[in-house]
Amino acid sequence: MFSLQSIKEWFLSRRPKPLREILAVEFDDARVKVLVLGGLDPAWNQEFLWDDISRVCFKDEGLYSSDSIIIQLHGREGPVVVPSEAKGSSDFFGALTERGYFPEEVWRRAMGETSGAVHCWPPLESKKS
């Protein structure tokens, strides 16, 4: 016979782990590392220099998903994506602001977003005719 505890354990064993338990972002004065802690494709493991950052975007993913910090780098085709719920992402977001990669007025607009918009710095310059 199943006990309430065994049903609870069965249910919890099938629930996905929180992002902070499977992905982390760490940094020092020179570089940033995105690290898989478990349960994700190793392709999520990435490393880059602060000096290589060309643009930072914040993508609102709505109420039921983790928002994304999107880092575009000089010399790299695809961006580095850091979910806002990854371990260390709050400190990383603060460091981006302190280093001038994502100014306060931009992140304040981004944090207030609920409609799925993307906020980037620097903004794309419009083409002049």
N, C-alpha and C positions, 0 to 999 in steps of 0.2 A: 504494500500500500504506500502511496506517495504522501509525504508530509508536506506541510506548507513550506518548510525550509528547503526541501529537495526541489520543489517546484520553483521556488525563488532562485536557487542556485542554477537550475537548468536554464531559466529565462536569462539570468545575468551572463551566463556563459555564451549566449548567442547574440548578445547586444554588442554592437561595434564599440571599440575602445574610443575614448575621447581623443581628439587630435593631439592634445598636449602629452599623451602617452605614446604616440607613434611618430611624432615629428617635432624637431627642435631647431631653433636658430640660435647660434652662438657667434660672438664677435669679439675682436680686440681692436687695438688702434689701427691695424693695417688691413685686416680681412674679416669676411663674414662667411660662416659655414652653415648650411642647411643640412641637418642630419636626420636620417631615418633611425628611429629608436626601435621599430618593429612593426611588421605587418604592412609595409608599403614597398613598392617597387624601388630598388636601389637607385634608379634614375633620379629620385628625389634628392639624393646626396649631391650637393653642389657647393662650390666655393668660389668666391670672387673677392677682389680688392675694393675697398671703399672708393678709391680713385677711378675705378672702372664704371661707376654708376653714371648713366647719362640721363635717366628719367625715372621718376617714381610715381606710381599710380595706386590709388586705393579704390577697389571695386566693392560696392555694396552688394551683398548676395541675399538680402532679405532677412526676415526674422528667423528662418529655420535652417540657415546654412552659415558657415563661417565666411566672413568677409575675407578679401584677398589683398595682400600687399604685393604689387607687381613691380619688379625691378628690371629695368632695361639697362643693358650694359654695352659700353663701347666694344666693338669687335665681336659681338656675339649675336647671332640671329634671333634666337628665342629668349624670352625673358625668364627670370627666376621668380617663382611664385611662392609666397609664404602665407599660408592661411593665418588669419588673425588669432586663431585659437591654438596655434602651435606653441610649445613650451619656449619661453623667452621672447615671443613676438612683441609683447608690450614694451619690453626694454629696447628691442630692436627698433620699433616704431619711434620711441623717444629719441634714440640715437640718430635716426634719420632726420628728425626735426632739429636736434642740437647741431648737427653737422651741415644744416642748410639744404638738405636734399628734399625736404617736404615742409615748407613754411607753415607756421602756426595758423594763419588765416585759411590755408588750403585744408589742413587736417581738421580744423573745426567744422568747415562745410562738409567734409567727407564723413565725419563722425555723426553728423545730424541727418545723414542721407538714409532714406528708407525706400527709395523707388528704383534701386538697381543701377544708379548712375556710377560713372567712373570719374574720379577727380585726379588730375595729374599735375606734376611739376617737373620741369617747366612745361607750360602749355605749348601745344604745337603752334607754330607761327603760321598765320594764314598766308597763302600764296598771293603775291601782289602781281597784278597784270601789268 
